[in-house]
Amino acid sequence: LILVLFLVTFSNLKQYSAWTENLTYDLPDISKDLNTLPKGSIIAGPWAATLSLENPHYAIMMQDFANKDKVIERFRPTHILISKDGWEDKYFHQTYPELMSKTVLLKEYPVRTQ
């Protein structure tokens, strides 16, 4: 009986370990996770509106053709949500280099694309 319990526990730990090593997020998962941001947070970025559906935060949707000009000055976002190496990453680093040099990465979300 002890051997069986050990094998079952070991098997579950192995599966849990594999899951945590390959963790990916779906949009609703990210939205719920963003709920941990402080109350009244303002999130800017191309995915901000979509990823704010499951939380109470304000979202500033921006694209390369909309809400991009002076987004920091106009909307005062508390957080930006950007795709690594996406157009918005380049935009923020080119437009706000001093601000971006002071930013703190709070979390990365590996996103499943299929």
N, C-alpha and C positions, 0 to 999 in steps of 0.2 A: 504494500500500500504506500509506503514512504517513497519507494522508487518511482511509482506511478505519479505521485504528487510532484516529485522533483522533475520528472520528465515533462509534465504538463506545464509547470511553472517555467521551466527553462524554455520550452517551446513558445510560450506566451511572451516571455522577455525578449526572445530572439525576434519575434514578429513586431513587437513594440519598437525595438531598436531599429529594425529595417524601416518601419514607418517614419520614425523621427528623423532618420538620415535622408529620407527622400520626401520630406514634407513639401507639399504644394498647397496653394490656396485657390479656392474658387471665389468669385466676386462676393457672394453673400458672407463668406467666412471673413474676408478682409473688412467688409463693411461692419460686421459685428465686432471685429477686433479693434477697429477705429473708435468704438464706443468708449475705450479706455482713455482717450484724449480728454483733456480738461473741458468742463462745461463751457460752452460759448466759443469753442474752437472754430476757426475759419480755415477751410482746406481749399487750396487752389491747385489746379492741374487738369489735364485732359480727362482724367478718370474721376475727378472729385465728385461730380454729381452722381454718377453711377455708384460710387463706393460710399455715398452718404445716405443711401436708401434705408439702411437698417440702423441708423444712428441719428441723434438730434443735431448734429453739427451743420454749420452753414457751408455751402459748397459754391465755389467759383469755378465754373467750367471754363477752361481756356483751351483754345486751339491756336494753330499758327495764324488763323484768320479772325479769331474772336477773343476779346478780353485779354489780349496779350500785352498791349501797350500800357506801360506804367501799372502793371497789375499789383505790385507791392504798394505803390503810392495810393492808388485808387481804392483798393479793397482791404488793405492791411491784413493779409492772411497770417495766421499763426503757424500754419503748417503748409508745406507744399508736397504734393504727391507726384513724383516724376518717374518716368521709365529710364532706367540706366542706359545711357548713350542714345536716348531718344531726342527728338528735336527740342523738347522742353528742357532737358538736362543741359544741352548746349546753349539754349536761350538764356536760362538763368545764370549760367557761368559766364557768358559773354556780357549780359546786361547788368548783372549784379555781382561782379567778382568779389568785392569786399564782403558783402553779405554772405555769399556762398562759402567764403573761406572761414566763416564763423559758424556755419551750420553744423548741427549735430544729427547724425543719422540715427533715427529712433528705431527703425525696423526695415527689413527687406522682406519682400513677399515674392518668393518664386511662384510664378503664375503658370498654371496649366493651360496650354493653348489648344488642346484637343479634348 
